[in-house]
Amino acid sequence: MWHCRRLGDPMVVTAALAGDTMLGRGVADEIAASGTHGLFSQGVRDVFAEADLAMVNLECCVSARGRRWDPVGKAFHFRAPPEAAEALADLGVDCVTLANNHALDYGPDALLDTLRHLAGAGIRAVGAGADLGEAREAAVLEARGARVAVVGITDHPADFAAAPARPGVAHAHLEKGVPRWLADRVRRLRAGNDAVVVLPHWGPNMTREPPYYVRRAAKELVDAGATLIAGSSAHVFHGAAPPVIFDMGDFIDDYAVSASLRNDLGLLFLVTLDDAGPSRIEAVPLRLDHARTRLAGGADHMWITWRLREACAAFGTSVTPEGDRLVIEVPS
């Protein structure tokens, strides 16, 4: 039941956040063969259960319809079956961003189906819609008496961009800077809510660190009032400079694995938000097997620890192991 906070009560909300969540191709085959419950281990489910809210980047459409969008150079098309929405609801996901380069893989009909299937499963969606206004609209989530606004945007591809009378994604050409409409949207949301979470899909694939324009956009979004920024796109996790997590890496997929970048190793983030912003960020190491995700252990855990420490050090951020988790320093 929804309860309003009393005037003066502090906000404390914990959010679980994960990156690219691809439920098509081999993951769709797994769903068809074994159902939805086995995609995530009990350990992963237990982490989600600790959170008041949960958000992911849904890197596919959810539909049984549509035709492949085939512009020159598009190599991959991801479509999940309708029951994939229930897999997310079963995990505890409250909101997804569809602002990415796969939301329109099977055209506008499949995108509209995605919105319908997610809504039917009780999951909010941001970053895409039936027209430009809907694609740019925020979702306001409520937890522990707090209002948390969520915005999704992507800097590619431009041909997926929504228009006033055309379905598509919330596109922002971040290499030219944060557009005024986006900065204004974040400011207005911050004025009317307790927190604003921005989920940007930005930068190129398979990189070890964010490019300059992503770092610049992050600063501009924080200056506009973003409480937390949690990015995706690279398929490998990047460092953090709280309140910015530059890239969360992959969460579930069937992708080929780079031996050097180790995109089969990822992170699930638990972020505690209070009135001043993130007060604690825990990163939970993950191992992505083919179409299944579990907690990482042993050598995988050690590699993730080394890599996250190295990536965060580039931003002057320290990482401290606590049990099986990695705590990212939050400036006081």
C-alpha positions in Angstrom: 0.0 0.0 0.0 1.2 3.5 -0.9 2.0 5.7 2.1 3.1 9.3 1.8 6.2 10.4 3.8 5.5 12.9 6.5 7.0 16.3 6.0 10.6 16.2 7.1 11.0 12.5 7.0 14.2 11.5 5.2 14.1 9.5 1.9 15.8 6.1 1.9 15.2 3.9 -1.2 17.3 1.0 -2.5 17.3 0.4 -6.3 18.6 -2.7 -8.1 20.0 -1.8 -11.5 21.3 -4.0 -14.3 22.5 -3.4 -17.8 21.8 -5.0 -21.2 19.0 -7.6 -20.8 18.6 -9.5 -24.0 15.8 -12.1 -23.9 15.8 -13.1 -27.6 17.6 -15.7 -29.8 19.2 -18.3 -27.5 17.5 -16.9 -24.4 14.2 -17.2 -26.2 15.0 -20.8 -27.0 15.7 -21.4 -23.3 12.4 -19.9 -22.4 10.6 -22.1 -24.9 12.4 -25.2 -23.6 12.4 -24.6 -19.8 10.2 -21.7 -19.0 11.2 -18.3 -17.6 12.1 -19.1 -14.0 15.5 -20.7 -14.7 17.1 -17.7 -16.4 18.4 -16.2 -13.2 19.9 -18.1 -10.3 18.4 -17.9 -6.8 21.4 -15.8 -5.7 20.5 -13.2 -8.3 16.9 -13.3 -7.3 17.9 -12.8 -3.7 19.8 -9.6 -4.6 16.8 -8.2 -6.4 14.6 -9.0 -3.4 16.7 -6.7 -1.3 15.7 -3.7 -3.4 12.6 -1.4 -3.2 12.8 -0.8 -7.0 14.5 -2.5 -9.9 15.4 -1.3 -13.3 17.1 -2.8 -16.4 17.9 -1.9 -20.0 15.7 -4.3 -22.1 17.9 -4.9 -25.2 15.2 -6.5 -27.4 11.5 -6.2 -28.4 8.9 -8.5 -26.8 6.5 -9.7 -29.5 5.4 -12.5 -31.7 4.9 -10.1 -34.6 6.9 -7.8 -36.8 9.4 -7.7 -39.7 13.1 -7.3 -39.3 14.4 -3.7 -39.6 17.2 -4.1 -42.1 19.1 -0.9 -42.7 22.6 -1.3 -44.1 25.0 -2.5 -41.5 22.5 -3.8 -38.9 23.8 -7.3 -38.1 21.8 -8.3 -35.0 18.0 -8.5 -34.4 16.7 -9.5 -31.0 13.0 -10.5 -30.4 11.8 -12.2 -27.2 8.5 -14.1 -26.9 5.6 -12.4 -25.0 6.2 -14.5 -21.9 9.6 -12.8 -21.5 7.7 -9.9 -19.8 6.7 -12.4 -17.1 10.3 -13.4 -16.7 11.1 -9.8 -15.8 8.1 -9.4 -13.5 9.1 -12.7 -11.8 12.5 -11.3 -11.1 11.0 -8.2 -9.6 11.7 -5.6 -12.3 9.6 -2.5 -11.9 10.8 -0.5 -14.9 12.8 -1.0 -18.1 14.3 1.4 -20.5 13.7 0.6 -24.2 15.9 3.5 -25.4 18.5 1.4 -27.3 19.4 0.1 -30.7 17.2 -3.0 -30.5 13.8 -1.6 -29.6 12.7 -1.4 -33.2 14.5 -4.6 -34.5 11.2 -5.9 -35.7 9.5 -2.7 -36.5 6.8 -0.5 -34.9 4.3 -3.3 -34.4 6.7 -5.3 -32.3 7.6 -2.1 -30.3 4.0 -1.4 -29.6 3.5 -5.1 -28.6 6.5 -4.7 -26.2 4.9 -1.8 -24.5 1.6 -3.8 -24.2 3.2 -7.0 -22.9 5.3 -5.1 -20.3 2.2 -3.1 -19.1 0.3 -6.4 -18.8 3.1 -7.7 -16.6 3.0 -4.6 -14.4 6.3 -3.2 -15.7 6.7 0.4 -16.6 8.7 1.3 -19.7 10.6 4.5 -20.6 12.7 5.6 -23.6 10.3 4.5 -26.3 6.7 4.9 -27.3 4.0 5.3 -29.9 5.1 8.8 -30.6 7.7 11.4 -29.6 5.9 12.6 -26.5 5.4 9.1 -25.2 9.0 8.1 -25.9 10.4 11.0 -23.9 7.9 10.6 -21.0 9.3 9.7 -17.6 7.9 6.9 -15.3 7.4 7.9 -11.7 7.9 4.9 -9.4 6.8 5.0 -5.8 8.6 3.3 -2.9 8.8 3.9 0.9 6.8 7.1 0.5 9.2 8.5 -2.1 8.7 9.4 -5.8 11.5 8.3 -8.1 11.3 9.6 -11.7 13.0 7.5 -14.4 14.1 8.7 -17.8 15.5 6.6 -20.7 17.4 8.0 -23.7 19.8 6.7 -26.3 22.4 8.4 -28.5 22.0 5.8 -31.3 20.6 4.9 -33.8 19.2 8.0 -35.2 16.9 6.1 -37.5 15.0 4.6 -34.5 14.1 8.1 -33.3 10.4 8.7 -32.5 8.6 11.5 -34.2 5.3 13.3 -33.4 3.4 10.7 -35.4 5.9 7.8 -35.5 6.8 5.1 -32.9 10.4 5.0 -31.8 12.9 5.7 -29.1 13.9 8.9 -27.2 17.0 9.9 -29.2 19.6 12.4 -28.1 22.6 13.3 -30.2 24.9 13.5 -27.2 28.1 14.1 -29.2 26.6 17.6 -29.7 25.9 17.8 -26.0 22.8 17.2 -23.9 19.8 18.7 -25.8 17.8 21.4 -24.1 14.6 19.3 -24.1 16.4 16.6 -22.0 18.1 19.0 -19.6 14.7 20.8 -19.1 12.9 17.5 -18.6 15.4 16.4 -15.8 15.1 19.8 -14.1 11.3 19.7 -14.0 11.3 16.1 -12.8 13.8 17.0 -10.0 11.6 19.8 -8.9 8.5 17.6 -8.6 10.0 14.3 -7.3 12.4 13.0 -4.6 14.9 11.6 -7.1 15.6 11.4 -10.8 17.3 8.3 -12.3 18.5 8.7 -15.9 19.2 5.5 -17.8 21.2 6.5 -20.9 22.2 4.1 -23.7 25.4 5.8 -24.9 28.7 5.3 -26.5 30.1 2.4 -28.7 30.1 -1.3 -28.0 33.0 -3.3 -26.5 35.0 -0.5 -25.0 36.9 -0.4 -21.7 36.0 3.2 -20.8 33.5 5.9 -21.8 34.4 8.4 -24.5 34.8 12.1 -23.8 31.4 13.1 -24.9 29.7 10.6 -22.6 31.6 12.0 -19.6 30.6 15.5 -20.7 26.9 14.5 -21.0 27.0 12.8 -17.6 28.2 16.1 -16.0 25.5 18.1 -17.8 22.8 15.7 -16.7 24.0 15.8 -13.1 24.1 19.6 -13.3 20.5 19.5 -14.5 19.4 17.6 -11.4 19.9 13.9 -12.1 20.2 12.0 -8.8 21.6 8.9 -10.4 22.8 8.0 -13.9 23.2 4.3 -14.8 24.4 3.8 -18.4 24.6 0.9 -20.8 25.7 0.1 -24.4 29.3 -1.1 -24.1 28.4 -4.7 -23.1 31.2 -4.5 -20.5 31.1 -2.6 -17.3 32.9 0.7 -16.9 34.0 2.6 -13.9 31.9 4.8 -11.7 32.1 8.4 -10.5 29.1 8.7 -8.3 26.4 9.6 -8.9 27.4 8.2 -12.3 27.7 4.6 -13.2 29.0 4.9 -16.7 28.2 1.4 -18.0 26.6 -1.5 -16.1 27.7 -4.1 -18.7 25.5 -7.1 -19.7 23.0 -8.8 -17.5 21.7 -11.8 -19.6 22.4 -12.8 -23.2 23.7 -15.4 -25.6 26.6 -13.3 -27.0 30.0 -14.5 -28.2 32.6 -13.8 -25.5 35.7 -11.6 -25.9 38.6 -13.3 -24.1 40.1 -9.9 -23.2 37.0 -7.8 -22.4 35.2 -10.7 -20.7 31.7 -9.6 -21.5 30.5 -12.8 -19.8 31.3 -11.2 -16.5 29.1 -8.4 -15.2 27.7 -6.5 -12.3 24.3 -6.0 -10.6 24.2 -2.7 -8.7 22.3 -2.0 -5.4 22.2 1.8 -4.9 20.8 3.4 -1.8 19.3 6.8 -2.5 18.6 9.4 0.2 17.8 13.1 0.0 21.4 14.0 -1.0 21.6 11.3 -3.7 23.4 7.9 -3.7 24.7 7.2 -0.2 25.9 3.6 -0.9 26.6 1.7 -4.1 27.2 -2.1 -3.9 28.3 -4.0 -7.0 27.4 -7.7 -7.1 29.7 -9.7 -9.4 27.8 -11.8 -12.0 28.7 -14.7 -14.3 26.8 -14.8 -17.6 26.5 -18.3 -18.9 24.7 -19.0 -22.2 21.2 -17.7 -21.6 21.5 -17.9 -17.8 22.9 -15.5 -15.2 24.3 -16.4 -11.7 26.5 -14.9 -9.1 30.2 -15.0 -9.9 32.7 -16.8 -7.7 36.3 -17.9 -7.6 38.5 -16.6 -10.4 35.6 -14.8 -12.1 35.0 -12.8 -8.9 38.7 -12.0 -8.6 38.8 -10.7 -12.2 35.7 -8.6 -11.8 37.2 -7.1 -8.6 40.5 -6.2 -10.3 38.7 -4.8 -13.4 36.2 -2.7 -11.4 39.0 -1.3 -9.2 41.0 -0.4 -12.2 38.1 1.2 -14.1 37.0 3.2 -11.0 40.5 4.4 -10.2 40.5 6.2 -13.6 37.9 8.5 -12.0 39.5 8.7 -8.6 36.9 6.4 -7.1 37.9 3.6 -4.8 36.3 0.1 -4.5 36.3 -1.9 -1.3 35.4 -5.7 -1.1 32.9 -6.4 1.6 32.1 -10.1 1.7 31.2 -11.2 -1.8 30.3 -7.6 -2.9 32.2 -4.6 -4.0 31.4 -1.2 -2.4 32.0 1.8 -4.6 33.1 4.9 -2.7 30.5 7.6 -2.6 31.9 11.2 -1.9 30.4 12.6 1.4 
